[in-house]
Every structure is written in C-alpha cells, then in structure tokens.
Amino acid sequence: MGKKLQCIFVEDEAPARDLLRSYAERTPTLEVLDIFENAHAAADFLALNDVDLIFTDVTMPRFSGLDMIRTLRKKPFIVIITANPEYAVDGYDLEIVDFLLKPVSFDRFVRSVNKVFTSLENTSSSKKEEDPEDEDEYSVSSIYVKESGKVIRVDYDEIVAVEGLKDYVKIITSDRAVVTYITMKKLEENILPKNKFIRIHKSFIVKIDQIRSVDAGNSSIELRNKSELPIGPQYKENLLNRLKPIN
C-alpha cells in the first residue's frame, strides 16, 4: 500500500505513549508527525496543521480528548484509545472510526489502521481535500491559537478583523485582541473559512458581516464598530464582487 497516513498520538501516560510509538514504528503505513502528552498541545498543533489520523486518549487533565475533537475545524479520521469503555457512546456520536480499549495489542492496533484505510477507500473525497468554500459543512465555530504559552479559543463570530504583523497576526475581536505566530497567507488560505472572511489589504482580513460600508472612491471600508480600514488596490475588485451590490 503506497499511501502513508500522517498521524499524531495524544496520550498523557508515558508507558502508553512508548507502546504506541513502538506500534507505529512497526506499521509501515503510518507516518507519525508528533506525539503529545496533553490535548491542549495537540489542539494547538491541529489549529495550524492537517493530519490524516488522530489516535487519542480521552481522560486527560482539564481538557479531554473528546473536548479536543469537538474543537476541530476539519475532522480527520479519529481512533479513541482508552481504558474506559463507557466513552464508546460519546466517541461514536462524534463519528469516530474505531474505539480501542486498553491494553491494546499490536494486532488490534493494525486492524484499526486497516479500518481507516477501508474508510478512506470508501470515501469519494477525503475531508482534508474538500473545497474550502464548503466550510459550512463543518459543524465548527472556533479556532485555537497560541499566545504567550497559552492556547486560546477564538470564536469565528467574535472576530472583527485580522491585522498582519510580519510573521505574526493580531486577531481583533469584539472585546479583545490576540497576537499569535502565523502568517497572514497561511491564516487566509488554510485556516479562516473563505465564505466568512475576505482580505481587503496586504495587512488586513475582515469578517464579511462586520462590513458596514465601502467607500470605493477613497479606498476604505467602515466596520460595524465604526473603525475604518484601507482597501488595497489589488483587493478592491474582489471585495466589490463578493458584496454584490444590487444597483
């Protein structure tokens, strides 16, 4: 089988992490991108990176594996590994591919990986390759970003605009601003839903429903909070086309 599944493991117990690492090393169809000790670190990674498959424990301090799954902007294939069988119902409600009960044997681990491949083959198009214009198909309303060592939740509905600061961005919400390490290009192309946000300037992305008015002559827009932002010449035509004025 030529394709390798890019995966991560989320497990807070060191012996279990070591066991999973050894299983992965014996499975040529897996490419392990990282192994995380807690769901917060995994959520931070997943906010900026796509993976094919997540193996995750459930019970972890403060932020569980199920909590992490519910925050995902795009859901890859997910396999739950836990010592608590009562989580099976919650897991399958979240469209989990497989549920492994600890202690997990290598044979059962491989069967789970093969089950993912079967699901992949039976899907006409992988979720990670879906058109970004179809973001409404994902029941996700927020992203997680890292600021000063903390993982912070930012709801899409809270965002007013994003300002580029070289290799950082400032995400401006209705009541705060969060500065995080990511480029405007990556945020625009890979993270923010294209049906909700639009770039109006090399330094600014705005949420479309926050636009109060556009002054094309003066190349500026007014937002609902009454702030004004410039429109870059190369972005003006696309902005007006997206707004579709009726006259």
Order of alpha helices (4+ residues) and beta strands (2+ residues): beta-alpha-beta-alpha-beta-alpha-beta-alpha-beta-alpha-beta-beta-beta-beta-beta-beta-beta-beta-beta-beta-alpha
